[in-house]
Structure formats: C-alpha cells, structure tokens
Amino acid sequence: MSQEEIYMAAGFGAPVPRGSKPALIVIDFSYGFTDTTYPTASEAGDQIAATNRLITLARVKHVPVIFTVIAFNKAEQDALPWLKKATGLKALEEGSRLVEVDGRLDRAPGDAVVVKKGASAFFGTNLSAHLTGAGVDTVIMTGATTSGCVRASAVDAVQSGFNVLVVGDACADRAQPPHDAALYDIGQKYGDVIDAVEGSSYLKSI
C-alpha cells in the first residue's frame, strides 16, 4: 500500500468544514522568526506577502485578525524546560526587537496580540476564550515555524473545538523537510492544508 492508501484506510484525511465565522491567526511572524540577521529566523518575505493578502480580505469581511508572539522574561529564560532544549529561543526576550510583530505585516491598532510562552498559541493563553467569545468556528492559520508553533497551534485549535485551515504557502520554516512533514501531518490528522488562493476564496465567500 502507498502512504496515501495507508492513511486513507486508517480513516485520516477527511475534509474540514468551512464555518461561517472564521478568524485569521498569524503565528509568530515576529522579527525573531522573520529577520534572518537572527539565527532563530527563516526567510519569510513571500509568506508575509501571502498573509497580507489574506489580512486585506479579512478586514473587508470583518473577520478577526489575531497575532501571536513568543516572549520570555529573565526568570522564564532560566527556568522553562523548553528553553533548556531549544536554547536559541532564549533570545526572544520581552521588550526586544525580536518579539515585535514584523512591520511588513498589515497590523491594525485594534488587532489582538497574544503573548505566549510555548509553541502552541492556545497553551497558557486566553486565545480559545477570545475566539469563543467572538463566535468563531474556524481558524485560518499562517506563520512560523510550520513544524513548531504552527503545527502545535493547529493541534490545540482542533482540540479546542475549532475547524482548522493552515495556509501552507503562508507558513515559513528553517528547512523544507520539516515544513513538508508538518503540513502532511496536519493535513492528515488536524486540519486542511490550503494555499492562499483557496484561503482568499473562502474569505470572499463569508
């Protein structure tokens, strides 16, 4: 059996419903992940441009746009087990440029910015409550990194009761193999992997 046949036989890969109340979540497109002068970053210019096209449509349709960033204080830098494994992330210090949303993004003053301490945008944050309070049923995700924070957020989003759409060509990673593997895994188990064209069509249909 092929890989696709194995997953299909196991009952994975079914399509995700497109709800009538989506939100666009832009995950960790902060300078620490988008400015390649920092070792934690990857090239994300095309992905940011694709995200901005989705943001423009979201504004027209009054769809919430939510940004996330990772930021640690000194005590967290010294204590969190994750930072003992991924030591490079200690550079994401509160108040530094690395934790600012990339200025190339079309961020509006009223957009929520969720500050997180782990990979998932949902773990230890008020994001789920924010979305539920706004009546959101579907989340559209872009951001970085695909194999880290995007995948973790997709898993927690579906476990929190939301339909998940991940825009593959609006997600960035440090290397192609983990990017591709993460999108494949998301697409089989947690949400639909779409492109920015399909994402745009969905937003236009709202």
Stockholm file with secondary structure:
# STOCKHOLM 1.0

chainA/1-206         MSQEEIYMAAGFGAPVPRGSKPALIVIDFSYGFTDTTYPTASEAGDQIAATNRLITLARVKHVPVIFTVIAFNKAEQDALPWLKKATGLKALEEGSRLVEVDGRLDRAPGDAVVVKKGASAFFGTNLSAHLTGAGVDTVIMTGATTSGCVRASAVDAVQSGFNVLVVGDACADRAQPPHDAALYDIGQKYGDVIDAVEGSSYLKSI
#=GR chainA/1-206 SS CCHHHHHHHTTCCCCCCCCSSEEEEEECCBHHHHCTTSTTCCCCHHHHHHHHHHHHHHHHTTCCEEEEEECBCHHHHHHCHHHHHSGGGGGCBTTSGGGSBCTTSCCCTTCEEEEESSSSSSTTSSHHHHHHHTTCCEEEEEEECIIIIIHHHHHHHHHTTCEEEEEEEEEECSSHHHHHHHHHHHHHHTCEEECHHHHHHHHHHC
#=GC SS_cons         CCHHHHHHHTTCCCCCCCCSSEEEEEECCBHHHHCTTSTTCCCCHHHHHHHHHHHHHHHHTTCCEEEEEECBCHHHHHHCHHHHHSGGGGGCBTTSGGGSBCTTSCCCTTCEEEEESSSSSSTTSSHHHHHHHTTCCEEEEEEECIIIIIHHHHHHHHHTTCEEEEEEEEEECSSHHHHHHHHHHHHHHTCEEECHHHHHHHHHHC
//
